[in-house]
Amino acid sequence: MVKADELYDITVIGAGPVGLYAAYYAGLRECRTKLIEMYPQVGGRLISMYPEKEIFDVAGHRSIVAAELVKELAGQAMQYRPALVLNERVTGLRILGERVIELTTPAGLHYTQTAIIAAGCGAVVPRKLDIPNLIDFEGHGIHYFLHSFEPLRGKKVLIVGGGNSAVDWALSLDGIASEVTLCHRMYKWQAHEAMVHRLLSSKVRVKYPYFTLKEVLGEDKVTGAVIWNERSGLEETIAVDAIVLSIGMLTNIEPFREWGLNILGSGIAVAPDMSTN
């Protein structure tokens, strides 16, 4: 028997931007709400991967830094005082009976009448290039995320990728780093068109299409890189102090399958009202 004080109306799994807003709306509807987050702070990937990234497509803001957006979302959600559980990953989900769901974490059990899954694509890890000596330079000039731009002030930086993060980081570092080069292997960009136009009119040195990283140079730290054109075979050696690899993420939705949820393709199968199972 679940005790009344243990049973919440709504439990939100994931305290990223969507989870925080879900908690706010649950509080607005006077629901007894709990937030469970696997990281030691709220904000999801905005905080854990790119807190200084400038975001341009949030309604009501010309632009806003990721960390500031999280601060505003958290303040909005916490005004209704939801229970906040940090550093706990939900590892199991079980329906005990009508309107009672049991959530398992390494620290214990949580009970709720409704669970809102706001965990994005699940756990993510950065995609890496198959370069023999790449791992030797991780932490010594190779970056997958930029938590702060300041360490790169006055440095020569190479960014590899053509998505939103790669383009945004290149634009953010233009004027901070002494020199920024971006190489992209595809003919089509994955970033917003407006940001690509801004990139191509900036001081960033852009090498595309078909350009990618071939070799990292240096001994104890990164001192250079060899980039090459996969079509022509043309190689170019450039001096750099840091390399930022932004070529996408590998997602893991297996935990959702282990919870017994219906999986469709790379996501959770849902009805028109966004319910599942």
matplotlib code that plots the C-alpha trace (Angstrom):
import matplotlib.pyplot as plt

x = [0.0, 1.4, 1.1, -0.8, 2.2, 4.4, 2.0, 2.3, -0.2, 2.5, 6.2, 8.3, 11.3, 13.9, 14.5, 15.6, 13.7, 10.7, 10.6, 10.9, 8.0, 5.9, 6.5, 5.5, 2.3, 1.5, 2.0, -0.2, -2.9, -2.4, -1.0, 1.3, 4.4, 7.9, 10.9, 13.5, 16.8, 19.8, 22.3, 23.3, 21.5, 18.5, 18.7, 19.6, 21.9, 21.7, 23.7, 25.7, 26.9, 26.7, 25.7, 27.2, 25.5, 23.4, 19.9, 18.0, 14.7, 13.0, 9.7, 9.9, 13.7, 15.9, 18.5, 19.3, 22.2, 21.4, 22.3, 20.0, 17.1, 17.5, 17.6, 14.3, 12.6, 13.7, 12.4, 9.1, 8.8, 10.0, 7.5, 5.1, 7.6, 7.7, 9.7, 13.1, 15.2, 18.7, 21.5, 19.0, 18.4, 15.1, 16.0, 12.6, 8.9, 6.1, 2.3, 1.1, -2.6, -5.1, -3.4, -0.4, 3.0, 6.2, 9.5, 12.8, 16.1, 19.3, 18.3, 14.8, 11.2, 8.9, 5.2, 3.0, -0.4, 1.0, 4.5, 5.6, 8.7, 10.8, 14.1, 14.7, 16.4, 17.7, 21.3, 23.6, 27.3, 29.2, 29.9, 33.7, 35.8, 37.8, 41.2, 44.0, 45.4, 42.3, 41.7, 45.2, 44.3, 41.0, 41.4, 44.5, 42.9, 40.1, 36.7, 33.2, 31.3, 32.3, 31.2, 33.0, 34.5, 37.1, 39.8, 39.9, 40.4, 43.3, 43.6, 43.4, 40.4, 39.2, 35.6, 34.5, 30.8, 27.9, 25.0, 23.6, 26.1, 29.1, 27.9, 26.8, 30.1, 32.0, 30.1, 30.4, 34.2, 34.6, 36.1, 37.1, 39.5, 42.4, 41.4, 38.4, 38.3, 35.2, 35.3, 32.2, 32.1, 28.6, 27.3, 24.1, 24.2, 22.2, 22.2, 19.5, 19.8, 20.0, 22.9, 24.7, 24.3, 25.8, 28.7, 29.5, 29.6, 31.7, 35.5, 35.4, 37.4, 35.0, 36.2, 33.3, 32.0, 33.7, 36.3, 36.9, 39.6, 42.2, 44.9, 45.6, 49.1, 51.0, 52.8, 51.4, 48.7, 47.1, 49.3, 47.9, 45.6, 45.4, 42.1, 41.4, 38.8, 37.3, 36.5, 39.7, 42.1, 43.5, 45.2, 45.9, 47.9, 46.9, 48.2, 45.5, 45.4, 42.1, 39.7, 36.0, 34.3, 30.6, 29.4, 26.3, 25.3, 24.7, 21.5, 20.4, 16.7, 17.1, 16.2, 12.8, 12.4, 13.4, 10.6, 8.2, 7.3, 6.4, 9.3, 8.8, 11.9, 14.2, 11.5, 8.6, 5.3, 2.6, -1.1, -2.4, -2.6, 1.1, 0.2, 2.0, 1.3]
y = [0.0, 3.4, 6.1, 9.2, 11.5, 9.4, 9.6, 12.6, 13.7, 14.2, 13.3, 14.8, 12.7, 15.1, 18.7, 20.2, 23.1, 21.0, 19.2, 22.6, 24.0, 20.9, 21.2, 24.9, 24.0, 21.2, 23.6, 26.2, 23.5, 22.9, 19.4, 17.9, 17.6, 16.0, 16.5, 13.8, 14.7, 12.6, 15.5, 17.4, 20.5, 21.4, 22.5, 19.3, 19.6, 23.4, 23.4, 20.2, 20.8, 24.5, 26.9, 29.9, 29.2, 32.0, 30.9, 32.9, 31.0, 31.4, 33.4, 36.8, 37.0, 38.4, 36.1, 34.6, 32.7, 29.1, 29.4, 32.5, 30.7, 27.8, 30.3, 31.8, 28.5, 27.2, 30.3, 29.9, 26.2, 26.5, 29.2, 26.3, 24.4, 21.0, 18.3, 18.3, 15.1, 15.6, 13.1, 10.2, 8.3, 6.6, 2.9, 1.3, 2.1, -0.2, 0.2, -1.1, -0.5, 2.1, 5.5, 4.3, 4.2, 3.1, 4.7, 3.1, 5.0, 3.8, 5.7, 4.3, 4.3, 7.1, 6.9, 9.0, 9.0, 10.4, 10.3, 12.9, 11.7, 14.8, 13.0, 14.0, 11.1, 9.5, 9.4, 11.0, 10.8, 12.8, 11.2, 10.8, 10.7, 7.5, 9.1, 7.0, 9.6, 11.5, 10.0, 11.0, 14.7, 14.6, 17.1, 18.5, 20.6, 18.3, 19.5, 18.1, 20.8, 24.4, 25.1, 28.5, 30.5, 32.3, 29.6, 30.0, 33.7, 34.6, 31.0, 29.5, 27.2, 24.6, 23.6, 20.5, 20.2, 21.9, 21.8, 24.4, 23.9, 24.1, 27.2, 28.9, 28.2, 29.5, 32.8, 33.1, 32.6, 35.1, 38.0, 36.0, 33.5, 35.0, 32.8, 30.5, 27.9, 25.7, 22.7, 20.9, 17.7, 17.9, 20.1, 20.9, 22.6, 21.3, 24.7, 27.4, 29.2, 32.6, 31.5, 30.0, 33.3, 35.1, 32.6, 33.1, 36.8, 36.7, 36.6, 32.8, 30.9, 28.3, 25.2, 23.3, 21.2, 17.8, 19.0, 17.1, 16.5, 13.9, 14.2, 15.9, 17.3, 17.8, 16.0, 16.9, 19.1, 20.1, 22.3, 21.7, 19.8, 18.3, 18.8, 17.3, 17.4, 13.9, 14.5, 16.0, 14.6, 18.1, 18.3, 21.4, 21.7, 24.5, 25.7, 25.4, 25.4, 23.7, 21.5, 21.4, 18.3, 19.0, 16.2, 15.0, 12.8, 9.1, 8.5, 5.5, 4.9, 1.3, 2.4, 3.4, -0.1, -1.7, 0.3, -1.6, 1.4, 0.9, 2.0, 3.2, 3.9, 6.1, 7.3, 6.4, 5.5, 8.0, 8.6, 12.0, 13.2, 12.2, 9.3, 6.0, 2.3]
z = [0.0, -1.1, 1.6, 0.7, 1.3, -1.0, -3.9, -6.3, -8.8, -11.5, -11.6, -14.4, -15.5, -16.7, -15.6, -18.9, -20.4, -21.3, -17.9, -16.1, -18.1, -17.5, -13.8, -13.9, -15.7, -13.3, -10.4, -12.1, -12.2, -8.5, -8.9, -6.3, -8.5, -8.4, -10.7, -11.1, -12.8, -13.5, -13.4, -10.3, -11.5, -13.6, -17.2, -19.0, -22.0, -22.0, -18.7, -19.0, -22.6, -23.6, -20.9, -22.7, -26.0, -27.3, -28.3, -31.0, -31.4, -28.0, -28.2, -26.5, -26.7, -29.5, -28.0, -24.7, -23.2, -22.4, -18.7, -18.3, -20.0, -17.6, -14.7, -15.8, -16.5, -13.1, -11.3, -13.1, -12.2, -8.6, -7.6, -7.0, -4.9, -6.7, -5.0, -6.7, -6.8, -8.4, -9.2, -9.7, -12.9, -13.3, -14.1, -13.9, -14.4, -13.2, -13.1, -9.8, -10.3, -11.5, -11.5, -9.5, -11.2, -9.4, -10.5, -9.5, -9.1, -7.4, -4.3, -3.9, -5.1, -6.2, -6.6, -8.9, -10.6, -13.8, -15.2, -17.8, -19.7, -20.6, -20.9, -24.6, -26.5, -23.3, -22.4, -25.1, -25.8, -28.4, -31.8, -32.4, -35.4, -36.2, -35.8, -34.2, -31.8, -31.1, -27.6, -26.5, -26.9, -25.1, -22.2, -23.9, -26.7, -28.0, -26.9, -27.5, -25.6, -24.6, -21.1, -21.2, -24.0, -21.9, -21.9, -25.7, -25.7, -28.0, -29.2, -32.7, -32.8, -35.4, -35.2, -37.0, -38.0, -39.7, -37.3, -35.0, -32.2, -34.6, -36.3, -33.1, -31.4, -34.4, -34.3, -30.5, -30.7, -33.5, -31.7, -28.6, -30.3, -32.4, -35.3, -36.0, -38.7, -39.4, -41.6, -42.8, -44.8, -46.3, -49.1, -47.1, -43.7, -40.7, -39.0, -39.3, -42.6, -40.9, -38.8, -41.8, -43.7, -40.6, -40.5, -44.1, -43.7, -40.6, -40.1, -39.5, -42.1, -43.5, -45.3, -47.0, -48.6, -48.2, -45.6, -42.4, -39.8, -40.8, -38.2, -34.9, -34.4, -31.2, -28.4, -24.9, -26.3, -29.6, -31.8, -35.2, -37.4, -40.9, -42.7, -46.0, -48.8, -49.2, -52.8, -54.2, -51.6, -51.0, -47.6, -45.5, -42.3, -40.0, -36.6, -33.9, -30.1, -29.7, -31.8, -31.1, -32.5, -33.1, -35.3, -33.5, -30.6, -30.2, -28.3, -26.2, -25.8, -24.5, -20.9, -22.3, -23.8, -20.5, -18.8, -21.0, -23.2, -26.8, -29.0, -32.6, -34.6, -32.5, -30.1, -27.8, -29.6, -28.6, -29.3, -30.5, -26.9, -26.4, -24.0, -24.4, -23.7]

ax = plt.figure().add_subplot(projection="3d")
ax.plot(x, y, z, "-o")
ax.set_aspect("equal")
plt.show()
